Every structure is written in structure tokens, then in C-alpha cells.
Amino acid sequence: MKRAGILNRHLSGALAELGHGHGVLVCDAGMPIPSGPRVVDLAFRAGVPSFAEVLDGLLDELVIEGATAAHEVRGANPEAAALLQARFSELELVSHEQLKALSADARLIVRTGEARPYANVLLRCGVFF
């Protein structure tokens, strides 16, 4: 059994399959899930695990070259907006409808237990070299 890092076998395996340019949507429990991308649903109950916990765990495991979120997060969920701005200096903001459309092209969707609006971000994988 792994001693460190991500222990969820579904998530760990999905992360190992990602390549440069692949998208990973980290989303709240209310985000519509498109058919097509692989989904790892971590939601246990409202708020567990939190968006911040899942995002920080993924950032420990992945090289990220860009991130996109809905501009509505700034007004509807200032805590998530501050978290995203702190993690991504060049965060791209689009409408929530655009983010939902972009998520259809993600390779992986990781659903958190977050129960606050617009706690969603689309990550673009980079390379470690």
C-alpha cells in the first residue's frame, strides 16, 4: 500500500495516465458532469472532501501550465476565488457556461464534496522537464 501521496486507487491511476495538454476539471458537487471524460467522484458528504483539499492534493501530484475558472466565482464564492487566485497567478476567467462547455474536453473530472457555488477549475497539464 502507498504510504504517501494520493491513496485513492482510481484517482492515482487516472493521474498516471495524463499527458501534456490534458485537462482535469476539479469541481464541486453541483457541477454538471458531461458524459465522456473519466470521472473520479470523491464526494463523501457535503463539504467532504473540500475543494481546497482536493485541489492542493492534485497540485502536489501534477505539473500545471494553466487554469481556467468561471468569472462568477468572484461574486458568488469569494473564498474559492481567493484560493484560485493564490494558486494560479495567471488564472483565466470565462463564463460558467463556457467552463461547462470546456469541461466536455477534459480527460479527467474529479468531483469534490464542496457544496458552495462555482468551486470549479479546469487545469491544463504540463510536463515536468
Secondary structure as the mmCIF struct_conf table of DSSP 4:
data_model
#
loop_
_struct_conf.conf_type_id
_struct_conf.id
_struct_conf.beg_label_comp_id
_struct_conf.beg_label_asym_id
_struct_conf.beg_label_seq_id
_struct_conf.end_label_comp_id
_struct_conf.end_label_asym_id
_struct_conf.end_label_seq_id
BEND BEND1 ALA A 4 GLY A 5
HELX_RH_AL_P HELX_RH_AL_P1 ARG A 9 ALA A 16
TURN_TY1_P TURN_TY1_P1 GLU A 17 GLU A 17
TURN_TY1_P TURN_TY1_P2 HIS A 20 GLY A 21
STRN STRN1 GLY A 23 CYS A 27
TURN_TY1_P TURN_TY1_P3 ALA A 29 GLY A 30
BEND BEND2 MET A 31 MET A 31
HELX_LH_PP_P HELX_LH_PP_P1 PRO A 32 PRO A 34
BEND BEND3 SER A 35 PRO A 37
STRN STRN2 ARG A 38 ASP A 41
STRN STRN3 ARG A 45 ARG A 45
TURN_TY1_P TURN_TY1_P4 ALA A 46 GLY A 47
STRN STRN4 VAL A 48 VAL A 48
BEND BEND4 PRO A 49 PRO A 49
HELX_RH_AL_P HELX_RH_AL_P2 PHE A 51 GLU A 61
STRN STRN5 ILE A 64 ALA A 70
TURN_TY1_P TURN_TY1_P5 HIS A 71 GLU A 72
HELX_RH_AL_P HELX_RH_AL_P3 VAL A 73 ALA A 76
HELX_RH_AL_P HELX_RH_AL_P4 PRO A 78 ARG A 87
TURN_TY1_P TURN_TY1_P6 SER A 89 GLU A 90
STRN STRN6 GLU A 92 VAL A 94
HELX_RH_AL_P HELX_RH_AL_P5 HIS A 96 SER A 103
TURN_TY1_P TURN_TY1_P7 ALA A 104 ASP A 105
BEND BEND5 ARG A 107 ARG A 107
STRN STRN7 LEU A 108 ARG A 111
BEND BEND6 ARG A 116 ARG A 116
TURN_TY1_P TURN_TY1_P8 PRO A 117 TYR A 118
STRN STRN8 VAL A 121 CYS A 125
#
